[in-house]
Amino acid sequence: MTRYLIAPFAALALAACSQAETDDIQQEPVNQAQSGQANGDMTPSSVDVVEVASANGNVDTFLEAAVSAGVGETLANAEQVTIFAPIDEAFGAVEGFDQIRQDREQLADLLRRHAVPRTYLSSDIPQGETKLQTLSGETLTITNENGQMFVTGPSGTRARIVEADIEGENGVVHAVDTVLVD
């Protein structure tokens, strides 16, 4: 029961946040035809990536952690962002996650590792490997293996994209099955 009450609260808390500093992020506009909006996507244009992720319901732990670490408003207010959000079950496999949650800066770094300052739909990722710089300044490797997509973190942790292209006004969320830990 608690889980169902937290997601709406997280969305409201994030919606109320003020504009975050994103001056150091270079961003490129997304073509509406590429984003799906010109193809009948009925997602309201005023819904940011954090709100669509909250409505999705399987990345609540990521969103709760983002609010707690102060990263939620950065993601909600970014002009463009792609979030590789671990599903709730993935956090259960992270050794010492409760301790990481207690260190706000460590938690923020972990979450920033899952976001890049540009919108990348799954159709934007070519076959093979693509390197992307995260909001934490680290490099992720996105691998497209005949349509199956994987994300490899800086330390070699590999996650599979289990749900792609959850679109919001300012970007996209891809749900992944593993947390990209150090």
C-alpha positions as CSV (number, residue, x, y, z in Angstrom):
1,M,0.0,0.0,0.0
2,T,2.8,2.4,0.8
3,R,4.4,1.9,-2.6
4,Y,1.3,3.2,-4.3
5,L,1.3,6.4,-2.2
6,I,4.9,7.2,-2.7
7,A,4.9,7.4,-6.6
8,P,2.3,10.2,-6.7
9,F,4.0,12.0,-3.8
10,A,7.4,11.8,-5.7
11,A,5.8,13.2,-8.8
12,L,4.2,16.1,-6.9
13,A,7.5,16.9,-5.0
14,L,9.5,16.9,-8.2
15,A,6.9,19.0,-10.1
16,A,7.2,21.6,-7.3
17,C,11.0,21.9,-7.6
18,S,12.6,25.0,-9.0
19,Q,14.8,25.3,-12.0
20,A,18.1,23.5,-11.5
21,E,21.5,24.7,-12.8
22,T,22.2,23.0,-16.1
23,D,24.3,25.7,-17.8
24,D,27.2,23.3,-18.3
25,I,25.2,20.8,-20.2
26,Q,25.2,21.1,-24.0
27,Q,22.0,19.9,-25.5
28,E,20.7,19.4,-29.0
29,P,17.0,19.8,-30.1
30,V,15.0,16.6,-30.8
31,N,13.2,16.4,-34.1
32,Q,9.5,15.8,-33.4
33,A,9.3,13.1,-36.0
34,Q,12.1,11.3,-34.2
35,S,10.6,11.7,-30.7
36,G,7.3,10.1,-31.8
37,Q,5.2,13.2,-31.2
38,A,4.5,13.5,-34.9
39,N,3.5,9.9,-35.1
40,G,0.4,10.0,-32.9
41,D,2.1,9.9,-29.4
42,M,-0.6,11.2,-27.0
43,T,1.8,12.0,-24.2
44,P,1.0,15.6,-23.1
45,S,3.8,17.9,-24.0
46,S,4.0,19.4,-20.5
47,V,4.9,16.0,-18.8
48,D,8.6,15.8,-18.0
49,V,10.6,12.6,-17.9
50,V,10.3,12.3,-14.1
51,E,6.5,12.5,-14.3
52,V,6.3,9.9,-17.0
53,A,8.7,7.6,-15.1
54,S,6.5,8.0,-12.0
55,A,3.4,7.1,-14.0
56,N,5.2,4.0,-15.4
57,G,5.4,2.5,-11.9
58,N,8.4,0.2,-12.1
59,V,11.2,2.7,-11.3
60,D,9.8,4.1,-8.0
61,T,13.0,3.3,-6.1
62,F,15.1,5.3,-8.6
63,L,12.7,8.3,-8.3
64,E,12.5,8.2,-4.5
65,A,16.3,8.2,-4.4
66,A,16.5,11.1,-6.9
67,V,14.2,13.2,-4.7
68,S,16.2,12.3,-1.6
69,A,19.6,13.1,-3.3
70,G,18.3,16.3,-4.8
71,V,18.8,15.0,-8.4
72,G,15.1,14.8,-9.2
73,E,14.7,18.5,-10.0
74,T,17.8,18.4,-12.2
75,L,16.3,15.6,-14.3
76,A,12.8,17.2,-14.4
77,N,14.1,20.6,-15.4
78,A,16.8,19.5,-17.9
79,E,16.1,20.7,-21.5
80,Q,17.0,17.2,-22.7
81,V,17.9,14.1,-20.8
82,T,18.0,10.4,-21.3
83,I,17.6,8.4,-18.1
84,F,18.6,4.7,-17.8
85,A,16.5,4.1,-14.7
86,P,17.0,0.8,-12.9
87,I,13.7,-1.0,-12.2
88,D,12.8,-1.4,-8.5
89,E,14.0,-5.0,-8.3
90,A,17.5,-4.0,-9.4
91,F,18.1,-2.0,-6.3
92,G,17.5,-5.1,-4.1
93,A,20.6,-6.6,-5.7
94,V,22.9,-3.7,-4.8
95,E,25.1,-4.6,-1.9
96,G,25.0,-1.9,0.7
97,F,22.3,0.2,-1.0
98,D,20.8,1.2,2.4
99,Q,24.2,2.7,3.3
100,I,24.6,4.4,0.0
101,R,21.1,6.0,0.6
102,Q,22.5,7.6,3.8
103,D,25.2,9.4,1.9
104,R,23.4,12.0,-0.2
105,E,26.4,12.9,-2.4
106,Q,27.3,9.2,-3.1
107,L,23.6,8.6,-3.9
108,A,23.5,11.6,-6.2
109,D,26.7,10.4,-8.1
110,L,25.2,7.0,-8.5
111,L,22.0,8.5,-10.0
112,R,23.7,10.9,-12.3
113,R,25.6,8.0,-13.7
114,H,22.3,6.8,-15.1
115,A,21.5,10.0,-17.1
116,V,22.9,11.7,-20.2
117,P,22.3,15.3,-21.3
118,R,20.6,14.5,-24.6
119,T,17.6,12.6,-25.7
120,Y,18.4,9.2,-27.2
121,L,15.5,7.1,-28.3
122,S,16.3,3.4,-28.9
123,S,16.0,4.1,-32.7
124,D,18.8,6.7,-32.3
125,I,21.3,4.0,-31.2
126,P,23.1,2.4,-34.1
127,Q,24.1,-1.3,-34.3
128,G,27.2,-1.9,-32.2
129,E,28.6,0.3,-29.5
130,T,27.9,4.0,-28.8
131,K,29.7,6.0,-26.0
132,L,27.7,8.6,-24.1
133,Q,28.9,10.9,-21.3
134,T,26.7,11.0,-18.2
135,L,25.7,13.9,-15.9
136,S,28.4,12.5,-13.5
137,G,31.1,13.0,-16.2
138,E,31.6,9.3,-16.7
139,T,31.2,7.3,-19.9
140,L,28.5,4.7,-20.6
141,T,28.7,2.3,-23.5
142,I,25.3,1.6,-25.1
143,T,25.4,-1.6,-27.2
144,N,22.8,-2.5,-29.8
145,E,22.9,-6.2,-30.5
146,N,20.3,-6.8,-33.2
147,G,17.7,-4.7,-31.4
148,Q,18.6,-5.9,-27.9
149,M,20.0,-2.9,-26.0
150,F,22.5,-3.0,-23.2
151,V,24.1,-0.3,-21.0
152,T,27.6,-0.8,-19.6
153,G,28.8,1.5,-16.8
154,P,32.3,2.9,-16.2
155,S,33.3,-0.1,-14.0
156,G,31.9,-2.7,-16.4
157,T,28.5,-3.3,-14.8
158,R,26.1,-4.3,-17.6
159,A,22.4,-3.7,-17.7
160,R,19.8,-4.7,-20.2
161,I,17.1,-2.2,-21.3
162,V,13.9,-3.9,-20.4
163,E,11.5,-1.1,-21.4
164,A,12.6,1.5,-23.9
165,D,11.3,4.9,-25.0
166,I,9.2,6.1,-22.1
167,E,8.9,9.7,-23.5
168,G,8.4,12.9,-21.7
169,E,8.6,16.5,-22.9
170,N,12.2,16.9,-22.0
171,G,13.6,13.5,-22.8
172,V,13.2,9.8,-22.5
173,V,13.5,7.1,-19.9
174,H,14.7,3.6,-20.6
175,A,14.1,1.1,-17.7
176,V,17.1,-1.2,-17.1
177,D,17.5,-4.4,-15.1
178,T,20.7,-3.5,-13.2
179,V,22.0,-0.6,-11.2
180,L,25.3,0.7,-12.6
181,V,27.4,0.6,-9.5
182,D,31.2,1.4,-9.1
